[in-house]
Amino acid sequence: MDVTDCRMLFAHADWADAQAWKAVLASGIEDGELREKLHHLHLVQWAYLRIWRGAWAAPPALGTFPTLASLRDWARVAHSDISTYLKSVEP
């Protein structure tokens, strides 16, 4: 896969995650299983960025995020960081 394809895939993931978060937060549900799945999804994205950068750190535990909105905010930062990183990668 070339870097252009990777950038497009992550841009789509950013958009798709934003749509999913809109629906989740609009539902008003604070379900534990949903929180765990969303945490896992974004933890994987976060981990890939750490691996690519060669800067591993302990991942934030689910308990770090007291609300779904705080989890969503962390995911937004991760997407922004991934986008910035992919812009710096040479083909």
C-alpha positions in Angstrom: 0.0 0.0 0.0 1.4 3.4 -0.8 1.2 6.4 1.5 -1.5 8.1 -0.6 -3.8 5.1 -0.1 -3.0 5.0 3.6 -3.9 8.7 3.9 -7.2 8.1 2.1 -8.1 5.1 4.3 -7.4 7.0 7.5 -9.3 10.1 6.3 -12.3 7.8 5.7 -11.8 6.2 9.1 -11.8 9.7 10.6 -15.1 10.5 8.8 -16.7 7.2 9.7 -15.7 7.4 13.3 -17.2 10.9 13.5 -20.5 9.6 12.1 -20.5 6.8 14.6 -19.7 9.1 17.5 -22.5 11.5 16.4 -25.0 8.6 16.6 -23.6 7.2 19.9 -23.7 10.5 21.7 -27.1 11.4 20.3 -28.5 8.1 21.7 -27.6 9.1 25.3 -26.6 5.5 26.1 -23.6 5.1 28.4 -23.4 1.3 28.1 -20.3 -0.4 29.5 -19.9 -2.8 26.6 -20.2 0.1 24.0 -17.6 2.0 25.9 -15.2 -1.0 25.9 -15.6 -1.5 22.2 -15.1 2.2 21.3 -12.1 2.3 23.6 -10.6 -0.8 21.9 -11.2 0.7 18.4 -9.4 3.9 19.2 -6.7 2.2 21.3 -5.8 0.2 18.2 -5.6 3.4 16.1 -3.5 5.1 18.9 -1.2 2.1 19.1 -0.5 2.1 15.4 0.6 5.7 15.5 2.9 4.9 18.5 4.4 2.0 16.6 5.0 4.0 13.4 6.7 6.7 15.4 8.8 4.3 17.4 7.6 5.9 20.5 5.7 3.3 22.5 3.9 4.3 25.7 1.5 2.6 28.0 -2.0 3.0 26.5 -4.6 4.9 28.5 -7.0 2.6 30.4 -10.7 2.8 29.8 -11.1 4.3 33.3 -9.1 7.3 32.2 -12.2 8.4 30.3 -15.1 9.2 32.7 -17.6 9.8 30.0 -18.2 8.8 26.4 -17.6 12.4 25.4 -14.1 12.3 27.0 -13.4 9.1 25.1 -14.6 10.7 21.9 -12.3 13.7 22.5 -9.3 11.5 22.9 -10.2 9.7 19.7 -10.4 13.1 17.9 -6.8 13.9 19.1 -5.6 10.5 17.9 -7.2 11.1 14.4 -5.6 14.5 14.2 -2.2 13.1 15.2 -2.4 10.3 12.7 -3.3 12.8 9.9 -0.4 15.0 10.9 2.0 12.0 10.9 0.8 10.7 7.5 1.3 14.1 6.0 5.0 13.9 7.0 5.6 10.4 5.6 7.4 10.3 2.2 6.1 7.9 -0.4 
